[in-house]
Amino acid sequence: MNSLSFADYGAMSAHAGHIVLSELKKKKELRICAATGNSPTGTYKFLARQYMNRPELFKGLHIVKLDEWGDLPGTHPGSCEYYLQEHLLKPLNISNDRYTGFGTNPQNARLECEKIQQKIENQGSIDLCILGLGKNGHIGFNEPNEHLQPFCHVAQLSGTSLNHGMVKGISPKPSFGMTLGMQNILAAKKIILLVYGTGKEEAISILQKKIITPKLPASFLWLHPNVDCLQVKNTW
């Protein structure tokens, strides 16, 4: 894991954005798995600004949604769908045929996960996965547990996740999540882990120890040969 520290959030976001641009220049039909939340927002805003000047660079870009809350329609401001539409899909003019994501509020969440898993397998490897670090060390909705799921699955959400800013004020809370599994994530050719925000000190401290444990899902990133961990100074 290659760890880099930055003076502020803007500098970290810009560096992550430049990594994405570099990968796009190497491969026009880049497949990016995109997280939601505060950590990647600055990176997505950086990419939106770049699109205004060089839209042709993004014509082949394909986006894969990392996860989604259950029980929320896509029009709900707390949904991952709403977030990605506002911050990534619309700004980069990503058409439906270049977007793979869990449907919102499906009648059968397990079948929805199976459908997305099949799509990912049919479409080929993810080139770049953009992740944020959860306060309890989760990535996507891969929550701390005795065992982690390898593929797309329905996730039981932790109290930490249910207190996330995206759904903090929602009542009733989402009863489940849908997410790519650890093998899906680790199969990506390159990973960017963005570490930003308060309340993550314990997760960061455990991650530093390089002990791989399902009690800290992010620790499995130590198994990947190409991870850039970017953090604002004094958070690592």
C-alpha positions in Angstrom: 0.0 0.0 0.0 1.4 3.3 -1.1 0.5 6.0 1.5 0.5 9.7 0.7 -0.4 12.6 3.0 -1.7 15.9 1.9 -2.0 19.3 3.5 -5.8 19.6 2.9 -8.8 17.9 1.4 -8.5 19.8 -1.9 -5.0 18.6 -2.5 -5.9 15.0 -1.7 -8.9 15.2 -4.1 -6.9 16.7 -6.9 -4.2 14.1 -6.6 -6.8 11.3 -6.8 -8.4 13.1 -9.8 -5.0 13.2 -11.6 -4.7 9.4 -11.0 -8.0 8.9 -12.7 -7.0 11.2 -15.6 -3.8 9.3 -16.0 -5.6 6.0 -16.2 -8.1 7.4 -18.7 -5.3 8.4 -21.0 -4.0 4.9 -20.9 -7.3 3.3 -21.5 -10.3 5.2 -23.1 -12.9 2.6 -22.0 -11.8 2.7 -18.3 -14.1 0.9 -15.8 -14.3 2.7 -12.5 -16.0 1.4 -9.4 -17.2 4.5 -7.5 -17.9 5.0 -3.8 -20.2 7.7 -2.4 -20.0 9.9 0.6 -17.8 12.9 1.6 -14.5 11.3 0.9 -14.7 11.1 -2.9 -16.8 14.2 -3.5 -13.9 16.5 -4.1 -12.4 14.0 -6.6 -15.6 13.9 -8.5 -15.8 17.7 -8.6 -12.3 17.8 -9.9 -13.2 15.3 -12.7 -16.3 17.4 -13.6 -14.2 20.4 -14.1 -11.8 18.5 -16.3 -14.8 17.2 -18.4 -15.7 20.8 -19.2 -12.3 21.3 -20.9 -11.8 17.7 -22.3 -15.1 15.9 -22.7 -13.6 13.6 -25.3 -11.4 12.0 -22.7 -14.5 10.7 -20.8 -16.5 9.3 -23.8 -15.6 5.6 -23.1 -15.7 5.8 -19.3 -17.8 3.2 -17.6 -19.0 3.6 -14.0 -19.8 0.8 -11.6 -21.7 1.7 -8.4 -20.0 0.3 -5.3 -23.0 -0.1 -3.1 -26.6 1.1 -2.4 -28.9 1.5 0.6 -31.9 -0.7 0.8 -35.5 0.7 1.1 -34.6 4.1 -0.5 -35.8 5.2 -4.0 -33.2 6.6 -6.4 -34.8 10.0 -6.1 -34.1 10.2 -2.4 -31.2 12.5 -1.6 -29.7 9.9 0.7 -29.4 7.2 -1.9 -26.2 6.3 -3.5 -28.0 6.6 -6.9 -28.9 10.2 -6.2 -25.4 11.0 -5.1 -23.7 9.4 -8.2 -26.2 11.1 -10.6 -25.5 14.5 -9.1 -21.7 14.2 -8.6 -20.5 11.8 -11.4 -23.0 10.5 -13.9 -24.6 13.8 -15.0 -21.5 15.9 -14.8 -19.5 13.4 -16.9 -22.4 12.7 -19.2 -22.3 8.9 -18.5 -25.0 7.2 -20.6 -27.0 4.3 -19.2 -25.1 1.8 -21.3 -21.9 2.9 -19.5 -23.3 2.5 -16.0 -23.7 -0.6 -13.9 -25.4 -0.2 -10.6 -27.7 -1.8 -8.1 -31.4 -0.9 -8.7 -32.8 1.1 -5.9 -35.5 -0.4 -3.6 -35.7 -3.7 -5.4 -38.5 -6.2 -4.7 -35.9 -8.9 -4.3 -32.5 -7.6 -3.1 -30.8 -11.0 -3.4 -31.8 -11.4 -7.0 -30.6 -7.8 -7.7 -27.2 -8.6 -6.3 -27.0 -11.8 -8.4 -27.9 -9.7 -11.5 -25.2 -7.1 -10.8 -22.6 -9.9 -10.1 -23.4 -11.5 -13.5 -23.1 -8.1 -15.2 -19.7 -7.5 -13.6 -18.5 -10.9 -14.7 -19.7 -10.4 -18.2 -18.2 -7.0 -18.6 -14.7 -7.8 -17.4 -12.4 -6.5 -14.7 -12.8 -3.2 -12.9 -9.8 -1.1 -13.8 -9.9 1.4 -10.9 -11.8 1.2 -7.6 -12.3 4.4 -5.6 -13.0 3.7 -2.0 -13.6 5.6 1.2 -12.7 4.3 4.7 -15.6 3.8 7.1 -15.4 4.7 10.7 -15.5 1.0 11.7 -13.1 0.0 8.8 -15.8 -1.0 6.3 -15.4 -0.5 2.6 -18.6 -0.4 0.6 -21.1 -2.2 2.9 -18.6 -5.0 3.6 -19.0 -4.6 7.4 -16.8 -6.0 10.2 -17.8 -9.7 10.7 -16.4 -13.1 11.3 -16.3 -13.8 7.6 -16.5 -11.5 4.6 -18.5 -12.1 1.4 -16.5 -12.4 -1.8 -19.2 -11.3 -4.3 -22.2 -8.9 -4.6 -24.5 -9.5 -1.7 -27.2 -8.2 0.6 -25.5 -6.7 3.7 -26.7 -6.3 7.2 -25.8 -2.7 8.1 -23.9 -1.9 11.3 -24.9 0.9 13.6 -21.9 2.8 12.4 -23.2 2.7 8.8 -26.7 3.6 9.8 -25.3 6.7 11.4 -23.6 7.8 8.2 -24.3 11.3 7.1 -26.2 10.2 4.0 -28.9 8.5 6.1 -28.4 10.0 9.5 -31.6 11.9 9.6 -33.8 9.3 7.8 -36.6 7.5 9.7 -37.1 4.7 9.4 -33.5 3.7 8.6 -32.6 1.5 5.6 -33.0 -2.2 6.7 -30.2 -3.5 4.5 -27.5 -2.6 2.0 -26.3 -4.0 -1.4 -22.6 -4.1 -2.1 -19.8 -5.5 -4.2 -17.9 -8.1 -2.2 -14.3 -8.2 -1.2 -13.2 -10.4 -4.1 -15.0 -8.0 -6.5 -13.0 -5.1 -5.0 -9.7 -6.9 -4.8 -10.0 -8.0 -8.4 -9.7 -4.3 -9.5 -6.4 -3.6 -11.2 -5.9 -0.4 -9.1 -7.4 0.9 -5.9 -7.5 4.4 -4.4 -8.4 4.5 -0.7 -9.4 8.0 0.4 -9.0 8.6 4.2 -10.8 11.7 5.3 -13.1 12.7 8.1 -13.3 12.6 11.9 -14.0 9.5 14.0 -11.7 7.2 12.0 -8.7 7.2 14.3 -9.2 3.7 15.6 -9.8 2.2 12.2 -6.7 4.0 10.9 -4.6 2.8 13.8 -5.6 -0.9 13.3 -5.1 -0.5 9.5 -1.5 0.7 10.2 -0.7 -2.6 11.9 -1.0 -4.5 8.6 -3.0 -7.3 10.4 -5.5 -8.7 7.9 -8.8 -9.4 9.7 -12.4 -9.5 8.7 -13.1 -7.4 11.8 -11.5 -4.6 9.7 -12.5 -5.2 6.1 -10.2 -2.4 4.8 -7.2 -4.4 6.1 -7.7 -6.8 3.1 -6.4 -4.0 0.9 -2.9 -5.0 2.1 -3.3 -8.1 -0.1 -3.6 -6.0 -3.2 -0.4 -5.0 -5.1 -1.6 -1.6 -6.4 -3.3 0.5 -3.7 -2.8 4.2 -3.2 -3.9 5.3 0.2 -4.4 9.1 0.2 -5.1 11.0 3.4 -5.2 14.5 4.8 -2.2 15.2 7.0 -2.7 14.3 10.7 -5.4 11.7 9.9 -2.9 8.8 9.5 
